[in-house]
Amino acid sequence: MSKTTVWKIVAAAVIVLGGIVSLLLLRGEEAVGPDGGKLVWKFSVWGPQRAFTRSVEEAKTLWEAAGDGRFELQVHYGSALSPEKENLDSIKLGLIEGAYVCIGYGPNKTPLAQVLELPFLLTQDMRVNARVIDAVMQHPLVEEELRTRWNAKYLFPAVTGVYEFMGNRRVANVADLKGVRVRISGANATVLEQFGAVPTLVTAPEAYTALERGTIDLTGFPWTDSFGAFRLHEVSSYAILGISLGGFACVTLVSLDAWNRLPEDLRAMLPQVREQSMRASFDAYDAGDREWLPVFEKKLEIVRFAPGEREKMVAVAHPMWTEWAAQQEARGLAGSEIMRFTQDQVAKFRAAL
């Protein structure tokens, strides 16, 4: 073999090796080895820092401290890495290591997890709902759904407060919903439609402009912090309290590849990280109430939706639970099992908390 041929082979090998290294660096997938190389997760969140993002920020603090330079969790806000409706796709494609995923943003992507979006199945208590979501997402069938469809693993809830409404239509009873254009998703939208509302799926970052331009009348958001974080009170006249939709679930997911690369001692921390992340989120929402309630009370008319009016909506929602389970069974999925499990968890945590 001539010297020229040898040098060509060496040069080609260097180019290929350089390309591989560059790709790994761009994707934040440096291997953790004996030389102390750092593993980096790029994590996508929409909107600004707020109570909603507190869980992943707490996880970042805990894992990075324990990793002692071996691991970095880079949280990117404002959908900088991936549009919020496409986060699952981005995880599967390996474009990002992890993201917040709201089940309602992709209703057909995770059919069994969709049970958490059923209207009024969850409660009017944020803490109960977070525990229920956590339990359901750890159910083996839901874990399998994430693994086989999306190469993804569940970590912990992206805790949301109970959904209330803010905007420019005064709604004090179900009759007032007629003709109201409202930002809402999933089966919750179906319930509101039964009373004449006109639902539309507007993502959280789009809500301010939609209210300002009048393309929607009301938006449903976690009370109170998310309304304040997205400044919706600036373009609203009313806050409607008491509808208290609980059927919204957002969770923290990472790719299985990224999870399997995480050092074993950091993977073993997941139960601790999960618990502390939830507790940090609860505290952040409580702090948000203290900050935003005085602002809203000064700026807006607070409208109380009567409990009896809410019960009319609950009555419409109940048959949807059985219908949903039957639809999943018809698709060959264990809808009835997941429904029973979810209801059992609601009863368990409602009694405990």
Secondary structure in CASP SS format (residue, H / E / C, confidence):
PFRMAT SS
TARGET T0000
AUTHOR 0000-0000-0000
METHOD secondary structure of the structure
MODEL  1
M C 1.00
S C 1.00
K H 1.00
T H 1.00
T H 1.00
V H 1.00
W H 1.00
K H 1.00
I H 1.00
V H 1.00
A H 1.00
A H 1.00
A H 1.00
V H 1.00
I H 1.00
V H 1.00
L H 1.00
G H 1.00
G H 1.00
I H 1.00
V H 1.00
S H 1.00
L H 1.00
L H 1.00
L H 1.00
L H 1.00
R H 1.00
G C 1.00
E C 1.00
E C 1.00
A C 1.00
V C 1.00
G C 1.00
P C 1.00
D C 1.00
G C 1.00
G C 1.00
K C 1.00
L E 1.00
V E 1.00
W E 1.00
K E 1.00
F E 1.00
S E 1.00
V C 1.00
W C 1.00
G C 1.00
P C 1.00
Q C 1.00
R C 1.00
A H 1.00
F H 1.00
T H 1.00
R H 1.00
S H 1.00
V H 1.00
E H 1.00
E H 1.00
A H 1.00
K H 1.00
T H 1.00
L H 1.00
W H 1.00
E H 1.00
A H 1.00
A H 1.00
G H 1.00
D C 1.00
G C 1.00
R C 1.00
F E 1.00
E E 1.00
L E 1.00
Q E 1.00
V E 1.00
H E 1.00
Y C 1.00
G C 1.00
S C 1.00
A C 1.00
L C 1.00
S C 1.00
P C 1.00
E H 1.00
K H 1.00
E H 1.00
N H 1.00
L H 1.00
D H 1.00
S H 1.00
I H 1.00
K H 1.00
L C 1.00
G C 1.00
L C 1.00
I C 1.00
E C 1.00
G E 1.00
A E 1.00
Y E 1.00
V E 1.00
C E 1.00
I H 1.00
G H 1.00
Y H 1.00
G C 1.00
P C 1.00
N C 1.00
K C 1.00
T C 1.00
P C 1.00
L C 1.00
A H 1.00
Q H 1.00
V H 1.00
L H 1.00
E H 1.00
L C 1.00
P C 1.00
F C 1.00
L C 1.00
L C 1.00
T C 1.00
Q C 1.00
D C 1.00
M H 1.00
R H 1.00
V H 1.00
N H 1.00
A H 1.00
R H 1.00
V H 1.00
I H 1.00
D H 1.00
A H 1.00
V H 1.00
M H 1.00
Q C 1.00
H C 1.00
P H 1.00
L H 1.00
V H 1.00
E H 1.00
E H 1.00
E H 1.00
L H 1.00
R H 1.00
T H 1.00
R H 1.00
W H 1.00
N C 1.00
A E 1.00
K E 1.00
Y E 1.00
L E 1.00
F E 1.00
P E 1.00
A C 1.00
V C 1.00
T C 1.00
G C 1.00
V C 1.00
Y E 1.00
E E 1.00
F E 1.00
M E 1.00
G E 1.00
N C 1.00
R C 1.00
R C 1.00
V C 1.00
A C 1.00
N C 1.00
V H 1.00
A H 1.00
D H 1.00
L H 1.00
K C 1.00
G C 1.00
V C 1.00
R E 1.00
V E 1.00
R E 1.00
I C 1.00
S C 1.00
G H 1.00
A H 1.00
N H 1.00
A H 1.00
T H 1.00
V H 1.00
L H 1.00
E H 1.00
Q C 1.00
F C 1.00
G C 1.00
A C 1.00
V E 1.00
P E 1.00
T E 1.00
L C 1.00
V C 1.00
T C 1.00
A H 1.00
P H 1.00
E H 1.00
A H 1.00
Y H 1.00
T H 1.00
A H 1.00
L H 1.00
E H 1.00
R H 1.00
G C 1.00
T C 1.00
I C 1.00
D C 1.00
L E 1.00
T E 1.00
G E 1.00
F E 1.00
P E 1.00
W C 1.00
T C 1.00
D H 1.00
S H 1.00
F H 1.00
G H 1.00
A H 1.00
F C 1.00
R C 1.00
L H 1.00
H H 1.00
E H 1.00
V H 1.00
S C 1.00
S C 1.00
Y E 1.00
A E 1.00
I E 1.00
L E 1.00
G E 1.00
I E 1.00
S E 1.00
L E 1.00
G C 1.00
G C 1.00
F C 1.00
A C 1.00
C E 1.00
V E 1.00
T E 1.00
L E 1.00
V E 1.00
S E 1.00
L H 1.00
D H 1.00
A H 1.00
W H 1.00
N H 1.00
R H 1.00
L C 1.00
P C 1.00
E H 1.00
D H 1.00
L H 1.00
R H 1.00
A C 1.00
M C 1.00
L H 1.00
P H 1.00
Q H 1.00
V H 1.00
R H 1.00
E H 1.00
Q H 1.00
S H 1.00
M H 1.00
R H 1.00
A H 1.00
S H 1.00
F H 1.00
D H 1.00
A H 1.00
Y H 1.00
D H 1.00
A H 1.00
G H 1.00
D H 1.00
R H 1.00
E H 1.00
W H 1.00
L H 1.00
P H 1.00
V H 1.00
F H 1.00
E H 1.00
K H 1.00
K H 1.00
L C 1.00
E E 1.00
I E 1.00
V E 1.00
R E 1.00
F C 1.00
A C 1.00
P H 1.00
G H 1.00
E H 1.00
R H 1.00
E H 1.00
K H 1.00
M H 1.00
V H 1.00
A H 1.00
V H 1.00
A H 1.00
H H 1.00
P H 1.00
M H 1.00
W H 1.00
T H 1.00
E H 1.00
W H 1.00
A H 1.00
A H 1.00
Q H 1.00
Q H 1.00
E H 1.00
A H 1.00
R C 1.00
G C 1.00
L C 1.00
A C 1.00
G H 1.00
S H 1.00
E H 1.00
I H 1.00
M H 1.00
R H 1.00
F H 1.00
T H 1.00
Q H 1.00
D H 1.00
Q H 1.00
V H 1.00
A H 1.00
K H 1.00
F H 1.00
R H 1.00
A H 1.00
A H 1.00
L C 1.00
END
